[in-house]
Amino acid sequence: MAIPWAGQLRPRVYCPRLLLAQATDQQSQPRGARKMPGRASKLIHNMDLRTMTQSLVTLAEDNIAFFSSQGPGETARRLSGVFEGVREQALGLEPALGRLLSVAHLFDLDPETPANGYRSLVHTARCCLAHLLHKSRYVASNRRSIFFRTGHNLAELEAYLAALTQLRALVYYAQRLLVTNQPGGLFFEGDEGLTADFLREYVTLHKGCFYGRCLGFQFTPAIRPFLQTISIGLVSFGEHYKRNETGLSVAASSLFTSGRFAIDPELRGAEFERITQNLDVHFWKAFWNITEIEVLSSLANMASATVRVSRLLSLPPEAFEMPLTADPTLTVTISPPLAHTGPGPVLIRLISYDLREGQDSEELSSLVKSNGQRSLELWPRPQQAPRSRSLVVHFHGGGFVAQTSRSHEPYLKSWAQELGAPIISIDYSLAPEAPFPRALEECFFAYCWAVKHCALLGSTGERICLAGDSAGGNLCFTVALRAAAYGVRVPDGIMAAYPATMLQPAASPSRLLSLMDPLLPLSVLSKCVSAYTGAKTEDHSNSDQKALGMMGLVRRDTAMLLRDFRLGASSWLNSFLELSGRKSQKMSEPTAEPMRRSVSEAALAQPQGPLGTDSLKNLTLRDLSLRGNSETPDTPEMSLSAETLGPSTPSNVDFLLPPEDAGEEAEAKNELSPMDRGLGVSATFPQGFHPRRSSQGPTQMPLYSSPIVKNPFMSPLLAPDSMLKSLPPVHIVACALDPMLDDSVMFARRLRNLDRPVTLQVVEDLPHGFLTLASLCRETRQAAELCVERIRLVLTPPAAPAPAPPPV
C-alpha cells in the first residue's frame, strides 16, 4: 500500500555518531541525527543517562512531598507510593545500564555499525525512563488543577513503574549473559545447571504490563496505534478461539466484542499475556492468516501500486536437469519436493509492473492455477516490454506457519515498479502440516525452475537476487547454501530483512526483548520453531473444514463475515443504548470518592513474592559451535528428510547455547562487580530487588533434542565455514528493537570473519515485520525503501574495470 510522502528522507540507521547512549555527562546530541517524534522520545537524545535519572529522582521526590501532604486519602497514598517506586527503580537501574554501556562496543559488528542487543536493551530502558520523566513533569505542573485526571495519571504511572521494574530485571539478566559469554559472543554460554536456573527465572516474569498502557512505548509513535489495534483484535480473537469458534469469520465478531479491551488496558494486557503463554500454534496460524481474507487482501491491493501482471502459477512436480556451474556440460537432477507429503505442485506468484515478453505465452498460461487470483492487464499498447535483465525471487515471512504471497503482495508490487524487474514469490507449504524440510525443498525447487525458465517470467536471468523477510530471510540463506551444495547457479546476492538465522530459541540480549515485544513474544517464537521442526501439535481442525478445503473455507467465511457484521452491529447498537440509559441513572447518584479511579485498578496489583509450587522440568543443553570444526564434514549433507534426521522429542524449554572452547576472560567480565560475577541465578538480582512474576503460570515452550535444530539448512548461523564461504554477497536490514537483532549481527560477523561481502543496516524504532507495514507511516516507508536499495545493489551489474592507459 504505497502512500506518496512528500520529501523522501533516508531511514534512521546506526552510524558512528548515532550511538544509543553513553554513560557519561559529556554526551551531546549526535550531529545529523533526526529527533524521534514525541515529547518523551526527544528526551532520549537531549539528555544523558545520569542527568535523566537525576531529573526523574528530583521530580519524584517533589511529587512524593506534595501527595504525602494531601491527607490520608487512598489515591494520594498510591500516588506517593508510585513515585517512591519510581525513585527506587531509577536509582537502581542507572548504574546497571552504565555497566552495560561501558562494554556494549565489544559486541558491535564494527565501529560503523554500533548495534547489538545490549545497546537495544539500554535504549529501551531509556525510553521507559523518558516516559516516566515526561509524566512526572506533567504531574508536577498540573497536580493542583481541577482538570487534573488523577485516576488516569495514576494508572499510567503504575503501568510504567511495572515496566521499569521488569526492564531492570532484564538488565540484570543481560549482566548474567556478560559473565557467561565469550568475548564478542551474544548467545548464552553456560553449564546446564546455570541454564536451567536462568530460564526458569526468565520465563516466569510478568509480561502483561508491556501489553497494556505501555504497549509499544519503545517504538516510533506512529506505530503505537497500529499495535493497540492489533492487541485488541488479538485478545478478542482469542476469546472466540477459546470457544472453539473456527474459521476466519471470527474476525467480524471480534470487532463487536473488543470494546471492554479497548477501554481497559490492564485487562487487555492480562489477556494478551494469557494468550501468548497458553494458546498453541494453530491459534497464531489462524490469527496471522486473517490478512488472507479476500475482503482484506482486496482492500490492501486497491491501495497498492497497480501492476500489469499478478498471476498465481502451479509448478508441476516433475524433475528436470540443471547444468553445473563448474562444468556446464554436466547436469544434476532437480527432484520435486518429497518430504512428508510426497510429490506435489509448488505455487508461485508472478508480479511484474510491465507486461514483458514471455509473460503472456501459452506455456506460462498453462501453469496458471485455475482457482487462484489472476490479474493480467492487456490494454492496448504499441508493443510488449522487453525481458528484464534481472529477476527477484522472494520468500515471504510468517514464522513458517502462516501467510502466503498474498499477504506480502502490496509491497511486492511497489518493488516491481521501483526495480523494473519481475518478481516471483513462493507460496511454500506451511508448518505444522508440512514441517522442515518441506518448505526448503519447495523453495529450492521453485528457485531452480525460475533460473531454468526465466524467459517465461519476463527476464533474461543475468542478475538474480533472493529476497525475504523473517522466516523468508532464513530460506534465502538456506536455498543459496543448497544451490551451492548441488553445484548449480548460486544467486548473485541476497537481501534479508530481519532474518532468523537461529531457529532454536536462544538466550541473547536482543532475545530478552521478546518479554515485551507484542509481535514476537518468546513463547510464540518457540511454538513456531516447534511446528517447523516437526513436533506433534494439537490439531483443532475438524473433518468438515478439511472437506471444504481452503477455497471453500474462504467462501463460507465471507458469507459468515457479512452475517456477523449485520448481527454484530445491531447487537452493539442495542447494548450501547442500554448502557447509555444505565449511565444516565447513575449520574444522579452522589459518589464519595473525591478522586477518579482508573478503569481497572485491581488489575494493577501484581504479586511481588516468588512463585508457588509450580515448577518447570529440568532443562537440557546441547553444545554447539559457531565455527566449523573437524567433526563437521566439508561436504554438506544432501538428504534433509525428517526420517534421516531422527524424530523430535519435546520437553519444556530450550535456548540455543553455543559454547566455544574455554578462553581468556573478557575485559567486560573484569569490569563487573563481584556480585555480578557470582555463580547461580541467586546472584543475578541485588538484595531487596524482586521483579514481578506472572500470574498465568509457567510458560509452556517446547524443546527439541533432535539433530534437526543443528542442521545448517535450518539454522544457517551454525553452518560450518566451508558452507558459508559459498554464499553470494549478503545485505541484511535489521531492526534495533527486534528480538532477532543478534541473529543478524552474529551472522554478519561470521561472514565478515570469512572475508565474505556483507552489509548490515540497522533501522531504529521499528518492530519486526516492518515490510508489511510499509504504508503505515514515514518511518516504515523509508525502511522499506532501504530494502529496495539493497536489492538494487545486487541487480546492478558490477562496473567494468577502467581500461589501462595507453603506453607513452
N, C-alpha and C positions, 0 to 999 in steps of 0.2 A: 504494500500500500504506500505508494510514493506520494509525499506531500512536498510541494515546491516551497522550500525555505529560502528566504532572502538572505544572501550573504553566506556562502558555503565556507565554514571555518573547519580547520582540522580538528579531529578529536583530541582531547587532552590525553597525552601519553607521557610516560615517565621519561625524563631527561635528566642529565646530571644536576641541573639546578632545581629540579622539581622533586624533592625528597618528601616523604610522608611527614616526617617530623625530625627534630633534633632536640636532645635533652639538655640544651644549654640556653642561657639567656641571650646569646649573641645571634640567635636565629633571626633572619629577616625574611620579608616576603620575596619568594623567588621571582626573579625578573622574567617577564614574559608569560607568567602563569596566569590563566584566567581564574578568577574567583568563582567558587561554586555559588549558584543561586541559593537564596535563603539566608535569613539573618544568622541562624545558628551555624550554618556551613561556613560563612565568611570568617567566623572566629577562628577556625582551624588554621587559616593562612595568616591571620593577623596577630596571633598570639602564640608564643612558645608554650611548651607543656607546663613549665614551672609557673609562669605568670598566669596561665589559665587556671591552674589548680589553686594558687593563692587567691585569685579573684573570686573563685567559686567558694572557697572556705570563708572568706570575708563576708560575702553576701549571705552565706548560710548562717553564720553567727549573728548577723544583723537580723535576719528573719526569725532566728530562734529567740532572740531577746524580745522581739516585738510580740510574737504569738504567745510566749510564756507569760507576758503581762496582760493577756486578754481574758484572764479568768479561768475557771476550771472546765470550760466547755470541751466537749468531746472533739469537735472539729479543730479547735485551736490546739488541743493537745496532740492531735495527729499531725497537724502541720509542723508543730515544733519538733515532733519526733522524726518526721521525714527529713527535715533539714539537718538534724543531728546525724541521721544515717548518711546523708549526702556528704557531710563533712568527714565522717569516719572513712567512708569508702574512697573518697577522693584523696585523702592523705595517705591511705594505704596503697592506692593504685599508682600514684605518681612515681615513687622510687622503683617499683617493679617495671613500669613502662620505660623508665630511663635506662635500666639494665638491658632490656631488650634492644633499645635503640643503639646502645653502645656497641653491640655486636651484630646488628642486622646486616651491615655491609658485607660481612663474611659470607653471606648466603646469596648475594646477588649473582646474576649471570655474568655481568661485567659492570664497570663503573658507569657506562652509558645506559644501563638498564637496571636501575635500583628498584627491584621488585622481588618480593618473596612473601611468604605467609606471615613472617614476623612483622614486617612493615605494615601489612594489611591489618593485622590484629591491633597494632598500636593505632593505626588510623581510625579503626572502628571505635576503639575506646575514646579517642579524642573527639569523635563525632558525638558520642553519648555525653561526654563532659561539656561539649559546646552547647548541646540542647539544654542540659541542666543549668548551665551558666545563663543562657538566654532566658529561661523560665524563671530563674531566681531573680534576675534583674527585673523582669516583668512584675513578679510578686512584690518586690520591694518598692516598686514605683506605684503600684495600683492597689495595695492591700487596704488602704483606707477609703477607697472609692466605694460608693453604694452600688456601682455596676460591677464590682469585682466578683467573678464567678468562683466562689470558694470551692464548691464541690468539684467542678471541672478541673481547676488547677490542682487541687489535692490529688485527684485521681491520676492526673498526668505526672505529677511529681513522684507519686508512689510507683507508677509503672516504670519510669526511667531510673528510679533508685533500684528497683529489682533488676533491671537490665544492667546497670552499672555493677551491681553485686556479682551477677553471673559473668560479666566481662572480666572482672577481677579474678574470678576462678579460672577463666580461660588463660589469662596472662600467667598465672602460676603454673598451669599445665604446660604452657609454652616454655617456661623456665625448666620444667622437668625434661622436655624434649632437648633443650640445650645440653643438659647433663649427659644424656644417653647417646646422642647422635655423634657421628664422626664430623670432623671439621668440614663445613660446607654441605653436609647432608641434611636433607629436610624431612626424611621419613624416620619414624621412631625405630630405634635400635636398642633392644634391651633383652634381659632374660625373660623366660616365660612367667615367672612369679611376679616380676615387676609389671609386665604387660597386663597380666590378669587384674592386678590391683588398679592399674591406671585406667583400664577400660571399664571396670566395674564402677569406678567413681564417675567417669565421664558420662556414661550413658544414663546415669540416674539424675543428672542435673535437670532442674526445672527449665522449661523452654517456652511455656505459654506467654511469658512477659514479652517475648520478642514478636509475637504474632497478634498482639492486641493494639494498644495505643502506640507502641514503639515500632510497629511493623514498617520495615524498610527505612528506618531512620538513617542508615548508613549510605543509602543510595541517593542519587540526584533527586530533588523534589519532584520533578516531572514524572518520575516512575512511581511514586508512592500511591497516587490514586488508582493506578492500574493494579498494584499489588493488593490494595484494600479490596478492590472489586473481585480479584481472583480469590482472596482468602474468604470473602463472604460467600462466593459461589462454591468454594470447596467444602466448607462446613455444611452448607445447605445440601449440596450433592451427597455428602456423607450421610446425612440423615435418611435420605431416600435409599441409599445403598444399604444401610443397616436394616431397613425393612424389606430387603431383597427385591426392591423395585429395580428392574433391569432395563436396558435399552437407553439410547441417547435421549429419549423424550423426557427423562427426569430433569433435564436442564430447564425445561419450561416450568415444571412445578417448583424447582429451586428458586426461580425468580420471585415467586409469591410467598415463599416461606422464609426468606432471608432477612426480613425486617428486624427481628429481635437480635440477630447477629450484627446488623448494621448499627444499631443504637447502643449496643452493649459490647464494647471492645474486649473487656475482660472475659466475658462468656465466649466470645469468638476465639480468643487466644487459647482458652482451656480446651475448647472443642477441636481447634486446629492441632493442638498437641496430642490429643487423644487419637485423632485420625492418623497422624503421621506415625504414631508408635504402634497402632494396633491393626489397621486395615492392611490387607495384603496387596500384592502386585496387581491383581485383577481390578481392584478399585482404581489404582492410578492409571492403569491402561484405559479404563472406561472414561475417567475424568479428562485425561490428556487427549483422548480421541473426540472430545466434544467439538473441536475445531474441524473435524471431518464431516460434520453435519452439512448437508447440501446447502441449506439456507445460509449458514455462517460462512462457508467457503465461497459461496457465490458473492456474498457481500464484500468479502475481503478482495476477491478478484476484480470486482467492479471498481474498487479504489486503487488498484494497482495499474502498472503500465500495460498498455494494450499491445499484444504480440500477434503476429500473423499465424504462428504455428504453436499449438499446445496439444499434443497427441499422446495418448497412453498406448504404448506398444507392448505386445506379449512376445517375448523371445522364445522360440520352441526349444525344448530340451534336447538338442541334437549336438553331438560332438563335432568339433571342427579342428582344423590344423592351423597352427601359428608358427611363423618362422622364428628361429632362434636368433638372438641378437648377435651372438659371437660368430655364427655361420648361417646366413640366410638360406643357404641351400638345404639345411636341415630343418625339420619341423618337430613340434611337440603337440600332442593331442590335448585339447582343452575339453574336458568332460563336463557334462551338465551337472548341476548340484545334485547330490545324492544323500547327504546326511539326514537322518531321522525320518524323512517322509518320502524318500526316493526321488526319481527324476520328476521334474515339474517345470513349467514355464517360469520365466523371470520377467517381471513387469518393470518397464522403464517409461519415463515421461520425457518426451522431446519438446523442448521450448526453444523457439527462435523468433527474434524480433522481425526479421525479414524472411520471406519465403525464398529459400535458396535451392539451387539445383540439387535434384535428388530427393528433396523432401516431399514431393508430390508424386513420386514414382509409384508404379503399380506394385513393385516388390515391397516397398515400405508400407503401402496402404494395406497389403495383405497381412501385415503384422498388427494392425490397429485392433485393440481389444474391443470386442463388439459392445459390451455393456459398460465401457469406460467413457470418460469425458473426452469429447472430440471437438477440437477447435482448429479449423484450418480455413482462414480467411482467403478468399480468392477473388477479391475485387480487381477490376481490370488494371493491369499495369503494362508498360511497354515490354518488359522482359523480367525474368527472374534474376534475383541477385546471384552473383557467382558464389561458388563454395568458399567458405571462410578458411583461412589458413589454420584456424585454432578450433579447439574443442574442449569444453569443460565437462568433466564427469563429476557429478555431485552425489554425496551420500548424506541423507537427512539425519538429524538427531532425534531424540525421543527415548533415551535410556535403553535402547534395543528392544523396548516392549511396546512402543506406541508411535502413532503418527505415520504419515506417508508423505509422498512428494506433494500432495495437495496442500498440506499444512504449510509447506515452505514455498509454494508456488508464487505468492506475491513478490517476495524479494528476488526470487529467481528470474522473474520477468524483468525486473529492473536490471539485474545483472546482464541478461541477454541484450537489453537495449544499450547499456553503457559499454559493454565489452565488444559488441558486434560479432559475437560468436554463438553458435548453437550450444545448448546445454542439455545434457541428459541427466535425469535424477532417478536413482534406482529405488524402486519400491521393494526392498528386501523383506523376506519373511521375518516375523517378529517373535520374540520370546513371550511367554514361556512355551507356547505351542511349538516353536522352532528355535531351540537353543543353539549355542555355539556347536559346530562351526557353520551352520546353515547360512546365516547372513553373510559371512565372509565368502563362502563358496558362490553364492548368488552374485555378490558384488564383483568378485573376480571374474566370473563368467561373463557378466554384462560389460565389464571393462574390456576384456579381450574381444568380445563381439563388436564393441564400438570401434576399437582400433582396426579390426579387420574390415568393417563395413562403414567406415567413417564417411565414404562418399554418399551413402544413402541418407546420412544425417546432415548433409549440407556442409561438410568440412573436408579439407584435404588431409587433415591429421598431421600437419607439420609440427604443430605445438599442441600438446595435451597437458591439461592441468587437472589434478584431483583436488576437489574442494569438499569440505564437510564441517559440520559443527557438532560439538559434544561427542556423542556416540559415533556420528559420521566422521569426525576427525580421527577417531580411533581406527575406523575402517579405511580411511585414506592411507594411514601408515601401514596397516596390515596387508592391504591389497598391493601396495608398492613392494612390500617385502616378499609377498608371494609371487609377484611378477618376476622379481629378481631370482627367486628360488627356481622358478620354471625356466628361466633363461629367455623369456620373451621381453618385448619392449617395456621399459620402465617409463612412467610418465616424466615429463620434462620438469615438473615441480609440483609441490603440494602446498595448499593453503588450508590450514586447520584452525578453526575458531574454537577457543576454549575446549581443547580436546581432552578426552580421558585416556591417558596413557597407562594408567594402573587401574585395572578393573576390579581389584580386590580392595575393599575399603581400607584405607591406610591412614594412620595417625601422622599428621604433619601439621605445621602451624596453620596453613590455609584450611585444612580439613576441620580444624577446630571451629571455623566459621560456620560449619554446617549446623551447629547448635542453634543458630539464629536465622539461617537462610530460609526464606519461605518457599523458594523454588527447588532447593536441593537439600532437604533435611537428611541427616545421616542415615536414619532408618530406611528412608526411601531409596537412597543410593544402594544400600545393602540389599534391598529387595530386588532391585533391578539387576544387580550382579548375580543374585541368587537365581533369578529366572534365566539369565543368559548362560549361566554355567550348567544349566540342566537339572537343577534340583526339583524335587516334586513340590508342586504348589497346589493349593486347594482350588478346585475348578468350580466356579459358581455358575457357569453356563448350563442351560438345560437343553433337553433334546429339541424343544420347539424352536429355540433360537438357532441351533445347529441346522435344523431342517430349512429354516428361512434363508440362511446364507447372508452374506454381507449386504447385497443389494436389497434383499427382502427386508432385512432389519432397517435399512435406511428408509425404505418406502413406508414401512409400518410406523417408524418413529416420527417421520414427518407428519403423518396424519395425527398421531398422538400429540405431537408438539402443538399443532393448531388447536386441537381439542383442549389441551391443558391451558393454553393461552386464554381461550374463551371462558372456561370454567374458573380458572385461577383468578382472572381479572374480576369476575363477578363476585367471587368469594372475598377477594381482597377489599373491594369497594364496600361490601356489606360489613366486614369486620372493622373497616376504618370508620364508617358512620356509627357503628355501635360503640366503638372506643371513644369517639368524639362525644357521644351522649354521656358516657360514664364520666369523662373528664369534666364536662360542664357541671355535673352534680358534685364532684369532689372539689371544685374550685371554691364553693361556698363554705366548705369546712375549714376552720382555722387549723393551723399547724403550729406545733410547739417548738419545732426545730428552728433556731434563728438562722442557721447557715444551711445552704443547699448541699445535699449529698450527691455523690456520684451515682451513676445508674446501677452499678452492681459493686458496692464497696466490699461485700462479703467475699467476692472473688479475688480481691487484692491480697487477702491473707494467705500466706504460704508457710508450710512447716519449716522451722529452722533447724530442727534436730536431724539426726541420721535416719535412714530408712528403717523399716520394720524388719521382720524376719525374712522377707523375700530376698532371694539372692540369685545370682546368675551361676550357670555351670562354669566349671573350670575352663579356661581358655587354652587353646593350643597355638603354637608358634612354629612357623616354617622358616628356616634360614634360607634366605635368597640373596643373591648377589647382583648388584647393578652392573658389574663388569663381566665380560666374557672370561671364562676360565677353562682349564683343561678338561673339566667334566662336560662341557658343552661342545657338541660336535660342530665342526666348521660348516658342514652341510646341513641346512635346516630341514626339519622333518617335514615330509610332503604329506603324509597321511594325518588328517585332522579329525577323523571321526571320533565320536564320543566313545565308541566301543574300544578303540585302541588306546584312548587316554585314560580309561578307567572310570568307574562310577563316582558320583559325588555323594558324600555323606555329610548331612547338615549337623551343625552343632549350634551354638548360640551367637557368639560374637567373634569377629576376626578382623584384624587390621593387618595390612601388609607391613612387615617389619624386615627390611633387607639389611641385616648387619654385614659389615665387612670385617676383614681381619683386624685384630687389635692394633692400634697405632698410638702415636703420641697424643697426649691430652691437648685439646684445642685451647687456644688463648681465651675463647669465650667461657670455658669452664672455670678457668682460673679467676675470672673476674666476678664469678658468682660467690655469694656468701656461703659460709659453712652450712647454713640451714638449707640452701638450695642444693648443695652437693650431697645432702644426706640421702640415705638409701630408703626406698619404700615410699608409698604414697602418703604415709603419715607425715612426711616432711614436705609435701607439696604445698600445703596451706600453712600460713603462720598461726601461731597460737591465738585463739579467740576468733578466728575468721571461719564462718560456716556458710557456704553457698546454699542457695535454696534448692530443695530437692523436688523431683517430680511427684505429683500425686497420682500419676497414671500407671504406676507400677513399672517394673523393669522393661526396657525396650527389647523386643524380640528381633534379633538380627542374625540371619543365617551365616554360618561359617562353612568353608569348603576346604577339606584337606586333599582334594583331588589334584592331580598334576595339571589339570586344565588351567587353574589360576596362574600357573607359572609358564604356560605356553607363550612364547614370544608373539604368536599370531593372535593372542588375546590381550596380553599386556606388553605392548612394544617397548616399554621402558625397561623390561627385563631381558630384552633381546641381547645376544652377545655382540661384541664389537664387529665380528665378521659379517653379521647381518645388517647392522646399522650402517656400515660403510657402503652398502649398496643403494641406500636411499638417495633420491634426487634432491635438489635444493628445497629446503623446507622453510615456510613462512608461517609463523604462529601468531595469532592475535588472541590475547588472553585478557581477562578481567581482573583488576586488582582485588576486588571483593568476592571473587569466585572461590568456593571451596576447592576447585580443581586448579587453582593457580600454580601450586607447587608441582603438579604434573607437568605443566608446560615449562617451568623453569628447569626442572631436573632433566627433562627430555632434551631441551635445547642445550643444556650444559654437556650432556653426553655426546651430542652431535658436534658441539664445539671442540670437545676434547679429542674427537676423531678427525678434526680438520674438515668436517663436512660443512657446506654452506648452509647457514641457518640464521634467521632473523626472529626476534621476539619483540612484539609491540604489546604494551600493556595499557589498556584504557582504564580510566578512573570512574568510580561512582556508578557503574552499570552492573546489572546482575547477569548471571549465567543465562544464556539464551537470548541475547540482545538482538540477534539477527531476525528473529520472528517478531520483534518489536520495533523494526526499523522505522516505521512511520509514526511511532508514538510520540517522539519528541526530537529536538535537535540533536541531543547527545547520541541517541541510538542511531539516528540517520548518519551522523558523522562517523561513528564506529563502523557501520555497515559499509560506508564509502572507503574506509581504510582496508577492509577485506577485499573490496574490488580492486584497489590499488595493488595489493599483494598478488592477486590473480593476474593482473595486467603485467606485472613484472615477469611472471612465468611465461605468459603468452607472447611477450615481446622477444623476438629472436635476439640473441646477443650481437652486439655491434661487431662488424668485421674489423680486424686489425688494420690500422693505417698502413698504406704501402710504404716501403722503405724509400728514403730519398735517393734519387739517382746519384751515382758516384760522381764526384767532382773531377 
